[in-house]
Amino acid sequence: MDGNERLLSQVLAERSAHGRGRGPGSNWLLLGSLVLVVAVVGILFRIVGTSGVGGVPAPRPAAVGTSAAAAGAVRSQANATSAARPAATTAPQAARRRYVVQAGDSLESIAARAGLSPATLASVNELDDPDLLQPGSELEIPSTDGVLHIVAPGETLRSIALEYNVDVTAVVTANALADPDHIVAGLRLFIPTGKPPDS
């Protein structure tokens, strides 16, 4: 016996117990009304279950394989877009590394191992006497030959580049300058491939 039949039996039992004084016609009328209500409710449940609320079709659950495939396609497209973009590059400041002076080292021997001129190492490290290297001291080793320039008041990047006969862009890149139009006095600039003005 399903739920509807059980509900109908309870109503009929109650009507039989409390329905004294009423004719059999009223029982049949009540029974017919209940059957009609149950039928209408059943039809409404079927309509809502298949069509959704307000006549809008109910969404079908997506298959797991389909959604996974769609997600994979989106990821593949994103990866392809990322690969098509050039990687952002930042210029290291003069691409310098550091070297700890060992006993027996000379400026010439260190420069030869680095593929640089001794004058470059002397200039970049502001050595007053290149012949007096102390073991344990650190030297900056640039990636290319050049000189160190200390910005003087009133100087601009363009005037400095002209002084050393180098391209302004090379100086900007070598020193990773965020604002080439704003340099201050006392700033240490590495001038790649530059030579001292009096040489």
VMD Tcl script that draws the C-alpha trace (Angstrom):
set ca {
  {0.00 0.00 0.00}
  {1.57 3.28 -1.06}
  {1.38 6.62 0.77}
  {-1.68 7.89 -1.12}
  {-3.71 4.75 -0.38}
  {-2.66 4.84 3.28}
  {-3.75 8.48 3.56}
  {-7.07 7.67 1.87}
  {-7.70 4.74 4.25}
  {-7.02 6.93 7.32}
  {-9.41 9.62 6.10}
  {-12.14 7.05 5.41}
  {-11.63 5.48 8.84}
  {-11.90 8.83 10.54}
  {-14.97 9.70 8.53}
  {-16.52 6.42 9.47}
  {-15.76 6.99 13.16}
  {-16.87 10.64 13.31}
  {-19.24 10.84 10.43}
  {-22.43 9.74 12.20}
  {-25.42 11.66 11.10}
  {-24.16 12.13 7.59}
  {-25.37 10.20 4.65}
  {-23.24 7.91 2.50}
  {-23.27 10.52 -0.25}
  {-21.06 12.86 1.73}
  {-18.46 10.10 2.20}
  {-18.29 9.48 -1.51}
  {-18.00 13.21 -2.15}
  {-15.09 13.47 0.27}
  {-13.45 10.40 -1.26}
  {-13.76 11.85 -4.75}
  {-12.26 15.16 -3.61}
  {-9.25 13.42 -2.06}
  {-8.63 11.36 -5.16}
  {-8.80 14.50 -7.28}
  {-6.33 16.36 -5.01}
  {-3.88 13.43 -5.06}
  {-4.08 13.24 -8.84}
  {-3.49 16.99 -9.29}
  {-0.52 16.96 -6.89}
  {1.00 14.02 -8.76}
  {0.62 15.77 -12.11}
  {2.20 18.97 -10.71}
  {5.19 17.03 -9.35}
  {5.73 15.45 -12.76}
  {5.55 18.81 -14.53}
  {7.97 20.53 -12.13}
  {10.36 17.58 -12.19}
  {10.72 17.55 -15.99}
  {10.23 21.20 -16.91}
  {11.70 23.09 -13.97}
  {10.12 25.96 -12.09}
  {7.95 28.39 -14.06}
  {8.15 26.34 -17.25}
  {11.90 26.85 -17.52}
  {13.57 23.55 -18.42}
  {15.47 22.04 -15.51}
  {19.23 21.94 -16.18}
  {20.66 18.57 -16.89}
  {23.70 17.58 -14.86}
  {26.79 17.62 -17.05}
  {28.61 14.40 -17.56}
  {31.85 14.19 -15.59}
  {33.88 13.33 -18.67}
  {32.47 16.29 -20.60}
  {33.23 18.84 -17.88}
  {36.73 17.45 -17.39}
  {37.38 17.63 -21.13}
  {36.11 21.23 -21.25}
  {38.34 22.20 -18.32}
  {41.32 20.56 -20.04}
  {40.62 22.50 -23.22}
  {40.53 25.78 -21.28}
  {43.83 24.95 -19.57}
  {45.45 24.05 -22.90}
  {44.32 27.32 -24.44}
  {45.65 29.29 -21.45}
  {49.01 27.52 -21.68}
  {49.23 28.23 -25.39}
  {48.49 31.92 -24.76}
  {51.15 32.10 -22.05}
  {53.71 30.45 -24.30}
  {52.96 32.95 -27.06}
  {53.76 35.88 -24.77}
  {57.44 36.80 -24.48}
  {58.86 36.32 -21.01}
  {59.48 39.50 -19.10}
  {63.19 40.22 -18.71}
  {64.96 42.40 -16.17}
  {68.48 43.63 -16.64}
  {70.70 42.80 -13.65}
  {72.69 45.77 -12.42}
  {75.89 45.44 -14.45}
  {75.45 41.65 -14.17}
  {78.13 41.70 -11.50}
  {79.26 38.79 -9.39}
  {81.57 38.87 -6.40}
  {84.95 37.27 -5.98}
  {86.85 36.75 -2.73}
  {90.55 37.45 -3.18}
  {92.76 34.45 -2.40}
  {96.38 34.44 -1.29}
  {98.64 34.79 -4.33}
  {95.97 36.51 -6.46}
  {96.85 39.60 -8.44}
  {94.53 41.98 -10.25}
  {95.97 40.74 -13.53}
  {95.34 37.06 -12.74}
  {91.78 37.69 -11.56}
  {91.04 39.85 -14.62}
  {92.48 37.19 -16.94}
  {90.27 34.48 -15.43}
  {87.23 36.73 -15.78}
  {88.09 37.75 -19.35}
  {88.35 41.40 -18.36}
  {91.00 44.07 -18.32}
  {92.74 44.92 -15.03}
  {91.68 48.55 -15.57}
  {88.01 47.49 -15.47}
  {88.44 45.71 -12.12}
  {90.42 48.62 -10.70}
  {87.78 51.15 -11.78}
  {84.70 49.17 -10.71}
  {86.20 48.41 -7.30}
  {87.71 51.90 -6.86}
  {91.14 50.48 -6.04}
  {93.64 53.19 -5.12}
  {96.55 50.77 -5.50}
  {95.66 47.70 -7.58}
  {98.93 46.05 -6.57}
  {97.86 45.85 -2.92}
  {95.08 43.27 -2.93}
  {94.23 41.85 0.48}
  {93.27 38.14 0.74}
  {89.67 37.85 1.95}
  {88.54 41.13 0.41}
  {85.74 41.04 -2.15}
  {85.84 42.33 -5.70}
  {82.91 43.09 -7.97}
  {83.32 41.31 -11.31}
  {81.21 42.83 -14.12}
  {80.18 40.83 -17.16}
  {82.03 43.08 -19.58}
  {84.80 45.65 -19.62}
  {83.89 49.17 -18.63}
  {84.44 51.88 -16.06}
  {82.79 53.19 -12.95}
  {81.41 56.74 -13.11}
  {80.26 58.74 -10.09}
  {77.49 61.13 -11.15}
  {78.45 64.77 -10.57}
  {75.91 67.57 -9.89}
  {74.25 68.75 -13.10}
  {75.15 65.68 -15.14}
  {72.52 63.82 -17.16}
  {72.58 60.29 -18.47}
  {72.93 61.62 -22.00}
  {75.92 63.82 -21.14}
  {77.60 60.90 -19.34}
  {77.01 58.57 -22.31}
  {78.47 61.19 -24.66}
  {81.47 61.62 -22.41}
  {82.31 57.92 -22.70}
  {81.07 57.57 -26.30}
  {78.54 54.85 -25.45}
  {74.85 54.36 -26.10}
  {72.46 55.64 -23.43}
  {70.43 52.41 -23.62}
  {73.50 50.35 -22.74}
  {74.04 52.42 -19.59}
  {70.36 52.11 -18.61}
  {70.41 48.34 -19.08}
  {73.72 47.78 -17.31}
  {72.50 49.67 -14.24}
  {68.82 48.63 -14.32}
  {67.74 52.24 -14.07}
  {64.01 52.59 -13.41}
  {63.94 56.28 -14.40}
  {66.78 57.24 -16.77}
  {65.70 60.90 -16.63}
  {66.25 61.08 -12.89}
  {69.78 60.42 -11.70}
  {71.26 62.02 -8.62}
  {74.72 63.24 -7.76}
  {76.86 60.56 -6.11}
  {75.17 57.68 -7.96}
  {77.62 54.98 -9.04}
  {77.11 54.04 -12.68}
  {78.86 51.24 -14.54}
  {79.60 52.31 -18.10}
  {79.85 49.14 -20.20}
  {82.62 49.14 -22.83}
  {83.49 52.65 -21.69}
  {87.03 53.87 -21.19}
  {88.26 56.63 -18.96}
  {87.93 59.99 -20.82}
  {91.67 60.68 -20.62}
  {92.72 57.29 -22.05}
}
mol new
graphics top color blue
foreach p $ca { graphics top sphere $p radius 0.5 }
foreach p [lrange $ca 0 end-1] q [lrange $ca 1 end] { graphics top cylinder $p $q radius 0.2 }
display resetview
